[in-house]
Amino acid sequence: MKSFQSIEYLQGADTIGSTDRGGLNLASADTSTRDAAFPFHWMIEWTVHPSTETFRTWLHGMQSWRNPRVQATDGLGRWIQLLLLWMVPFFLVLRTLAHQVPCETRHNRGDPSRRPFGVAPKRGGGKGRGSQTTVWWTRSPGSWQLRWERASNRAPRQNASIMDLKFGEDVNGTLESGETRLFHTEEVLDEQDLEIHLIVHKGNADLYVVHEPLNHPPSSVFNTWKGDYGSGDELVFVSSKHNDFKAGKLGISVVGRSVESEWTLRLKIFNETRNPENPEKEAIEEIFDQCCNTPSACRTWESERERVPNVCYIKGNFCSSDGHVEIFNVQSDGLDCPFPQQFGRLSKLRTLQLKSNSISGAVSSIADIVSGMRSLERLLIADNELTGELPCNILSNDVHSLDLASNEIRGNLPECLSDATNLEELNLDSNRLEGSLPALPLHLATLRVSENFLSGDFPDVFRSAKSLDSVAMARNRIGGAIPANAFPDTVQELRVANNFLSGELPEDLFQLPYLKIFSGAFNQFSKRLPASTFLSPKLVLLDLRGNRLEGLPTVYKAKNLGYLDIAMNCVRGTIPEGFQDLDNLQFLYMQENAFSGRMNILTSDAHLLQLRALNISYNALYGPLPTGVDKIVKPSNSTNQHMLDVSGNFLNGSLPEFFSDSTLARSAAMGHLTVNLRRNFFSCPLPSHVDWIQDLQCFEDSKVKIPSSIDLLSSYQQCKVETKEENSISSGAVAGIVLALIFMCVVLGSLGYIAWQHHKSRKERYLMNLEEHIELHQQGNEGGCRH
């Protein structure tokens, strides 16, 4: 088992990458929140080597089966043991054949019909955990991997000038997506409460507050008040009665989340105690009695009730000066009950946050309750136990943000969705929705419907949403090609991974002026990438792993691109030299393609200075290893993780001397560095002190024959790109079906033979016992005659 530390970089990539047999894996799941530009990743990996340990175990089992003491067991047990032992080499043969499957069928393992092994749509199960955990089985040449991924979020980190903010004064500002404004308040004294209000006039922005001076945006993990309840205005209530309150200056961060946001920041300080009105106080007490009647439920809420004066001072809640509860926030606290009707008596409630509890009930009954709450703007009940279909009346009032992710909502999205004129954010990830997307509301900015069962051709409904900036519809069953001019110019993030999308990517897709993230992994995109792919100055993440792409553009000007994944495609030819012009590239994955020729990347110390992970394994590259890889294996900052994987190529020549540096062995032992050079043809002798690199071999130059043609591919990496009917079956699939039928016949025949042998032995024992019984009976009769 290997545990990896955090990699802070990009927002919610579907798959950050993997290497075969124990290499560095960086992954995060497709997050449904928008409150972090830098996710936190950690992973536990387990790898199995079937070509070594499995065969040795099988051989030992065969030898033990031949042991006379084992054969002394009953016949049925022996035959079952023999059958199970012979299944091992059968599956090893199937695994070997899997490497010969042509490229276009090999990548079908990324189809959404093959969902992650062990992944559950519900995250946290209502037990107070809102982060996402996924278990994956993945195959790389020579190994299988069991990967456990978990992702949580951090606020973005970005240097900015800090402005002093006085109580009672307003500050106006504008921000683009990802930009940050930092503030310090005046001293907040004991017994004082502070109301921090971010009024958003246009677009979307988030508010973070910490009780200490800062020189970067505050983290959302510890000691932070966070006002991000979705789109619209944000409000943070900081009270001296909070358990973690400290007198002194506060740090405030405003983060832009849309193409352009206009906002006003307002601070108000007061000393009087706020008390809820009696009807609302009684309603909340009834909710507590109804939902907190089990030992493990509402522990945080219960401990806060004993410490603070009333519900207004529970951290995350807020009451107006006239005693109305405006924000009710009890998330991840084990509430276990049907959706309480008493919420309808909170007449001025604007935000209801019940994420990650065990709230149950039909969505239609919840809609009947909240449809009468005229002040409600945000309804956030993700990760609970809601069922039924999505009704129209839950969209009919002034709700701006609706988050019902990770529930059990079924059926089609209603056609009335387009009538929800005030809806700006809709999150329905990880449900059981079917059908196709209907027309979208005019002001919708964020749409998340990943991990459902949506089907049909790619929907042409997005341009009607004039303010759309984020679309996530990964892990569905959507097919067809992405049409031209499918999205408005405001789009910043597109996530369509793990679907059945096919055809060429449209040229105008990467001409969207604000596009930062495109994740289209594990589809069936084909032919060349558009010439405009790497021309966008805003593009930060591009993930096209596991498709059928055949070629790359020739011009590379995406100066902000930090993550590029084109692994497991059918890209032929030499590595584009333009990759070296991507100045901010940190993660580059090109494994399992058909690249050939020399490794013309990292040939100069002046290029790719930020590169931290390079995986170009299982291609057909030859020649010496460029000396520029020392930027990866000998980083200036040894606390970050770095990875180099060039395994499975024809690289030859002498290994660079810097691999013998003793500091590299220490970095590898600490988990900061992973280097994979196996299955190449490096010359002997190797530099000293390189035993920290696993499975490293060298060869005499006279015994190494490097392919003379750059188009010659290794036997395990044949990438045949053929034009086939959509429903045609490849030769590899036919071979698999035939072998499966043969195996079923062998299994059924063996079981029948075992049953027949077992029945025969029982019959023989029965006849023997019957003969003995008759003989004894006859002897008894003869004895009786003598008397």
N, C-alpha and C positions, 0 to 999 in steps of 0.2 A: 504494500500500500504506500502511496506517495501523497502527501498533502502539500498543496501549493498555496502560496500566499497571494495577496491581492494584486490584481493588475488593474490600475485605474486608467481607463482610457475613454471608451466610447459608450454611447447610450444604447443599452439593450440589444447587442448583436445576437442574432439567432444562434450562430455557432462561431465562436472566436477561433477555433481551429483544433487540430489534433495531429498527433504523429503516431507511427506504429510502434508497438512494443515498448511502452514505458517512456515515450517522449513527453514533451511539455504539452499540456492541454490547457487552453484558456477558453472558457465558455460561459455564456450566460443565457438564460431563457428569455423568451420574448416578453419583456415587461409590459404591463398594462398601465403603469403610472407614468406621468410625465415630469416627475419631481426630481429627476437627476440626470445630469449629463455625463456623469462618470459612475458606472456601476461597480460594485465590489464583487469579485468572483473568488470562489474557492471550490475545490473539486477533490474527490478521492477516486483514484483509478486502480483498476485491477486488470492485469493482462494474463492471458493463458496462451501457451505455446503448444499447439497441438502436434507439431512436427517432432517434438522432443519428449516432453513429459508424458503426454497422452499415449504415445506409442510405447514408451517404456512401461507405463502402467498396464497397458494391454498385454504386452509380452510377458510381464510377470504374472498376469492373470491366467494366460494360456498355460504357462509352466505349472502354476499351482493346480490348474484343472487336471493336468496329466498326472498329478501326484496320486498314488494309490489311496492315500487316506481321504483325499477329496472325493475320489471315485467311489468310496465306500458309502457315500450318502445315497439317499433314495434316488431313483431314476428321474423323477420329475424335477427335483432340484438341480441335478446335474445338467439336464437338457436346457433348463431355463438359464442357468449360468453360462452355458456354452453359447446360447443364442444372444445373450446380452454382450458377451465378450466379442462376438463377431460383428456386432453393430458398430463398434469403435472404428475398425478399418474402413467400413462402408462409408461412414460419415467423413473420414479423412479423404477418401476418394472423391466424394462430392465436393469437399472444400477445395481440393486441387483443381477440379473441373471448373469451379466458380471463378478461378483466375483467368480462364480462357474465354469467358463470356464476352462478346463484343461490347464496345463502349456504350452503345445506345441501350442495351439491355442491362449492362452492369449497373448503371446509375438508377435503375428503377427501384433500387432499395431505398431511395429517398422519397418515394411516393407517399402521400398522406395515408394511403391504405396501410402502410407499414409505419404505424405510429410508434413513438418511443416505448420501449419495453418497460412497463412498470409505471408509466406516467399517469397520474390521476388529474382530471380536470380541476377538482377542488384542491385548493392549496391552503393548508392550515386546518382544514376540516372543522372550522369553527372553534378551534382550540387555542386561538390566540397567536397564530403564526401567519403572518401575511406574506412572507417571502415564498418564492417558487422553488420547488424541488423536483428534479426530473432524473430518472434512471434510464440510461441508453445502452443498447448493445450496438457496437459499431465494429466493422471489419476493416482492417488494413492488411496489406500483404504480410503474411507470416504471423498474424496474431488476431485475437479477438479482444475487445475492450468492453468492460463494464464501467460506465461513467456515471457518476452521481454529481449533478450540477445543482447549485443553489445560488441565487442571485438576490442581492438586496441593493439599495440605492444610497448614493451620497449626493450631496449638493455639489454643483460645479465649483471648481476652483479656478480662480482667475484674478490676477492682480488688477487693481483699480484704485483710483484716488479716493480717499475717505473724506466725507463731508460731515461737519458738525451740524446737528439738528437740534433746535430748541423746541421746548414744549409749546404747543399752541400755534405754531406756524406751519403752513403748508408748503410742500415742495412739489413742483410739477416737473415731469420728465418724460422722455421718450427713449425707448430701447428697441434694438433689433433682437432677433432670436439669439440667445446665448450670451448677450451682453449683460453686465452686472453693474449696479450702482451700490456703493457701500456708504453707511452712515454710522456716526456715533451720537448717542443722545447725551443730554445732561445727566448729572448724577440723580439716580433714583434712590430715595431714602426709604428706610424701614417704615412700614405702615402706609405706604403709598401704592396705588394701583395705576397701571398705565394701559391705555387703549391705543393700539397701533392699527390704523386703518389704511389700507391700500385701495384706493378707488380707481378702477380701471375704466377708462373712457373708450379705449379702442384696443382690440387685440386681446392678448392674454399675458399676464405676468404673475410671478410667484413671490411670496414674502417669507423671509427667514429672520429669526431673532435669536440672539444669544446674550447671556448676561455677563459679557466681558468684552473689552475692546478687541478688535480684530484687524488683521491685515489681508484677509482673504474671505470669500463667502463662507459662512458658517456651515459646519457639517450638520446633516439632518439625523445623525445617529445619537449623539449624546447632548444633553443639556440645551436642547433647541426647542423653541416654539416655532411651529411651522404653520403658515396660513394657507397652504395649498389644498383647497377642497375642490379643485377643478377650475373651470373658467370663471370669469367674473371677478367681483371685488374680493379682497382678502382681508381678514381681520385676525389679529393676535391680541389676546388679553393676558397681560403679565401682572400677577398679583403678588404682593408681599406674603400672602397666605399660602402660596404654593410651596411645596416641600423643598424645591431646589432653588428658591429665590435667593439672590444675593444683592445687597445694596451696592450701588455704583453705576457706572455707565453701561449701556446696552449697545450691542452691535446689531445693525440692521442691514439686510441685503435684499435688494429687489432684482429679480432675474427675469429678463425678457423671454417669452415662450412663443411668440408669434413673429411673423415677418416684421411687423412694426406694432409696438404697443405704446399707448399714451396713458399716463397715470398721474395720480396725485397722492402723496404720502402725508398723512395727517396724524399727529400725536396729541393725546389728551390725557392729562394726569388728574386724579381725584383721590379723595381720602375717605369718602363716605362708604359704608357697607351696603351692598346691594342684596336685596331679598326678593325671591320670586313671589308673585301673587299667590294667594291661598289656593285657587282652583288649579293653577299649574303645579304648585307644590304637591298637592294631593295627587294629581295625575302621575307625577314622577315617582311618588312613593308607591303607588299602585303598580307602576311598571317594575319597580325594584322587587316588590313582593311576588310578582308574577314570574319574572325571568331569572331571579337569583335564589331559587329555593333548593338548589343542589349544593353540596359542599365545595365543589370546585368552581362554582360560578361567581362572577362579579367580585373577585378578591380585591382588585384594584379599586373598584367603585366603593366597596364596603370600607376599605381602609381609609379612603379619602373622606367618606361621610363622617367618620369618627374624628377627623382632624380639622376639616374646614367648616366654616359656619353653615353653609348650605350648598345646594347643587350649583350655584353660580360660580363657585370658587374651585370646583373640580377642574383640574387642568384639561384644557381643550374646550370647555364649555364657556358660554358667554351670556350674560343677561343685560338687558338695556337698563337705563337709569330708572325707568318706570316699572321695573320688576317683571318684564316679559323675557322668557327664555328664547334667545335667538339662535344659539348654536348648541346642539346637544351632541356630544361626541363621546361615545363609549364603544371603542373598537378593541378587538382582541382581548375581551374580558370574559368570554364564556357565557354570555347571555343565552339561555336555553328555554325558548318558549315560542309560541306563535306570535306573529307580528302584533304588538299591543295596539288596541284601538285607542288607548289613552293618548297616543301621540296626536290624534285629531283635536284634542283639547288645548294644545299648545298653539294658541291663535297667531302668534307672531314668529313662529319658528321659521328660520330661513335656511338652516343647514342641519340635516339629520345624517350623522355618520355612525353606522353600525357595522363596519367592515369586520370580517373574521370573527363571527360569533356563530351561534347555532339557532338563528332565527328561522322559523319555518312558516309554511303557509303558501297558498296560491298567490301568484302575482296579481290576479284579478281582485282578490279581496284586499290586498295592500293598496291597489289603485283606488278602490272605493273609499278607503280611509284618507289617503293623501290628496285625492282630487278636491276635497273640501278645504284644504290648507292653502289659502290664497297667497300666503307670504312665502311658501316653500320655494326655494331656488335650487337647492342641491339635495338629491336623494341618493345616498351612497350606502348600498346594502350588499356589497360584494362579499364573496366567500362565505355564504350562508347556505341555507337549505330550502330555497324558494323553488317552487314548481309551477307548472302550467304554462300557458302561452302569454305573450306580451300583449296586453290590451291597449286600446287607443286612449282610454281616459287617463292612463298614467302619463301620457304625453300632452294632455290637453291644457294643463294650467301653465304657470310661468316657470316651470323647471328649466334651469340652464344646464345642469349637469346631472346625468343619470348613469349611475354605476351599479350594474347588476351582474358583474363578472363572477365566474366560478360558482354558479348555481346549477339548477337542473331545469332551466327554462327551455321549452320545446316549441315546435311549430315554426311557421314562417314569420318573418318580420312583417308587421301590418303595413298595408298601403297608406294608412293615415300618417305614417312617419313623416311624410313631406309636409304635413299640416302643422307640425310642431315648430312654429316659427321662432320660438325663443330658445330652442334647444341648440346648445353650442358644443356639448361634449357627451358622447354616447359610448359606453363601454359595456359590451356584452361578450367579452372573451370567455372561453371555457364553459360554454353551455351546450345545448343540443339543438341549436337552430338549424333549420333546413331551408331548401328552396334557394331563391336568388335574392339579391338586394333590390329593394324598391327605390323609388325616387327619394332623394335626400333633402332635408330642410335647407332653406336658403342660407342660414347663418351657421350651419354646422361647421365646427373647426376641427374636431377630433372624432374619428370613427374607429372603434376597435371591435372586431368580430372574429378574432383568431380562435383557433381550436374549437370549431363548430363543424357542422356537416353541410355547409352551403355548397351548392352545386350549380351546374349550368355553365354557359360561356361567361367570359369576363364581362362584368356589368359595365354598361356605358351610362352611369348615373352620377358621376363625380363632378362634372363641370357645372351642374346646377347649384352646387354648394360653393358660393363665391369666395368664402373665407376659409376653405378647407386647407389645413396645414399638416395633418397627420392621418394616415390610413394604415391600419394593421388588419390584414385578413389572411394571415399565415395559417397553415395546417387546416385547410378545408379541402373541398373536392372541386374547386373551380378550374375549368379548362378553357381551351381556346387561346387565341393570341391577344396580347394587349393592343388595343386599337390606337391609331394615331390621335393626337389631341384629346387624350382621355381625361386629363387632369387640369385643373386651373393653375395659373402661374404661382399661386400662393403655397403650393405643396412643398413641404420640407422633408417629409419622411414617408417612405413607402415600404411596407413589409408584406410580401406576397409569397414567402418561402413555403415549401412543402404543399404544393398544389399540383395540378395537371396542366399548367400553362405551357404553351408550345409556340413555335414559330420564331421569327426574328423580333428582337426588341426594337421598338420604333425609334427613329432618329430623334424625334422631338422630346422623348422622355428625358434625356440627359441635357436638354436645352432649357429645362425648367429653371428659372433664374435663382430660386432659393433651395433647390434640392440638396439636401445634406446626406441623407441615408437612403440607400436602396438595397433591400435584402430580397433576393429572388432565388435563394438556394433550393436545390432539390426540386426542380421542375424539369421541363423538356425544351428549354430555349435552345435554339440551334443557329447554325451559320456563324457569321462574324458579328462581333460587337459593333455597334454603330460608331462612325468616325467621331461623333461628338461625345463619346463616353468620358474621356479624360480631359475634356476642355472646360468643364464646369469649375469655376473658382471656389464654389461653396461646398462641393462634394467632400464628405469626410469618411464615409464608409460605403464600400461596394462589396457585396457578398453574392457571388454567383456560383457557389460550389455545387457540384453534382448535377450539371446540365449536359447539353450536347454541343457546346460551343466549339467552333473549329478554328477561329482566327481572332486576332486582336487588332486594334487600331495602330496607327503609326505615329500619332502625335500625342504627347503627354504633357499637359499644362495644368493638371489639377494640383495646385500647390498646397492645398489644405488636406489632401487625401492622406489619411493615417492608417487605414485598414483596407486591404485588398485581398480577396479570396476568390481565386478562379480554379481551385483544386477540383479533381475528379471530373474533368471535361475531356474534350478531344482536340485540344489546341496543338497544332503541329508547328514545326519550324523552329527557328532559333529564338532565344529569349530577346524580346525587344530591348534595345539599348535605351529607349526612352524611359524605362523604369527608373533609371538612375537620375532622371530629372524630377522625380517626385520627392521633393526636399523633406517633407514632413512624414513620409511613410515610416510606420513603425512595425506593422505586421503584414507580411507578404506570404501567401500560401499558394503554391503552384503544383503541388504533388499530384501524382497519378494523371498526367497528361501525356502528350507525345512530343515534348520539347526535345530537340536534338542539337548537335553541335557543341561548341564550347560554352562554358559557364560564363558568359559575358555580362556578368553583373558583379558589383562590388570590385570592379577592376581598378578603381581609383579611390584614394583616401578622401577625395573631395566630394564623393557622392554618398547618398543615403546615410547621412550622419546620424539620423534618429532611429535607424532600423534596429529592432530588438528581437524579432522572430522571423526566420526565413526557413520555409519548408519547400524544398524542390525535389523531394524524393520520388523514386519510381518514375523516372523519365529515361531518356537515352542520351544524357550529357556525357562528354568525354573531355579529356585534357586535364591540366592541373587545377587544383583548388585555388581560386583567387586569393591573394594575400589580403584583400580588403575585408575578408570575413573576420579579421581580428577585431573589427568594430563591434561585432556581435559577441564573440567569445571572450573578449577582454574589454568589457564596458567600463566607462569612467565611473559610473554609479553602480556598484556591485550589489546594492540592495534590491534592485529591480530584477525581474526574471528575464532571462534571455535564452533563446533556443535557436539552434542550427541543425537542420536535418537535410542531408544530401544523400541519404542511403538509396540503394537500388539503382545506381547509375553505372557509368563506365569511367569514372574519374580515375586518373592515374598520375604518375609522377610522384615526387617527394612530398611528404606531408610538411607543411610549414613548421618551422622551429618553435613558434610561439605556443604551440599546443603543449610543450613540455614545461611551461610556466607552472610552478607549484601553486600559485594562487588560483589557477583554474580548477585544480582538484578540490581545493577547499570550497570554492563556489559551487561546484557540482555536488559536493557532499551536503552542503547547506540548502540545496534545492534552488539556488539562484541561477544555475546554468545547466542546460541539457544539450549535449552534442551527440549526434547520431551519424556515424560515417560508415556503417557496415555495408557490405555488399558492393564494394568498389574494388579497385585494383591499384592501390597505392604501392609505391616501390619500397623495397627493403634496402637498408634497415630503417626502421621507424625511429623518430626522435626518442630520446630517453624520457622517462617519467610520463608516459601517455597511457599507463594502464588504467587510468580513471575513465577512459573512453571504452565503453563496453563493446565486445565482439569486433574489435578492430583487427584487421588482417592486412598483411603485406605480401607482395608477390615479386619474384625475380622478373626483371624487365624482359628477359628472353622468353619467358613463359606466358607473357601477357599479349593477347591479340586483340587490339582495339578495332572495332568495325571501321572499314574504310569509307562507307557511305553514311552520311549524316542522317539518312532516312531509315537506317536499320534500327528497329526497335527490339528490345529484349523480349523473350518469349512470354514473360508474365505481363507485358504491357502492350498488347496488340490493341490498337484503337481503330477499329474498322468503322468508318462512317458510311453507311449505306442508306439509300432512299428506300423506305419500306412503307407498306400500307400501315395505317394506324393500328389495325387490329392483327397484324401479322405476328407470327411466333418465330423467334430466332432459333438457330440450331442448338444453342446452349440450353434454351428453355425446353426444346424437344428432348434433348439428352437427359435433362433433369426429370422430365415427366416419365420417360422410359425407365430410367433407373428407379424412380419412386415406385412404378408399377411392379418392376421386378422385385424390389425389396418387399412390397406388400405380399406378393405371391410367396416369396421365401418365408416371410413371417407367418402367413396363414398356413402354408404347408408344414412348417416346423411345429406350429401349435397343434395342427391336426395330428401330425405324427406323434408328438408328445402325448396327446390325449389318447391316441390309439394304443401306444405302448403302456400307458398307465392303466387303461381299461383291460388290456391283455394280461398284465401282471396281476391285477385284482381278480380277474377270472381264473387265472392259474391257481392263485392262493385259495380261491373259493372252492375249486375242484379238489385241491389237495385236502382242504379241511373237510369237504364232504366225504371223500374216500376214507379219511381217518375216522370220521363219525360213523360211517357204515361199518367199517371194520370193528370198531369198538362195540357197536350195537350187536353185530353178529357174535362177537366173543361173549357178550353178556347173555345172549340167547342160548349159546352152547353151554355156558356155565349153568344156566337154569335147568337144562335138560338132564344134567347129571344128577340133580337132586330129585 
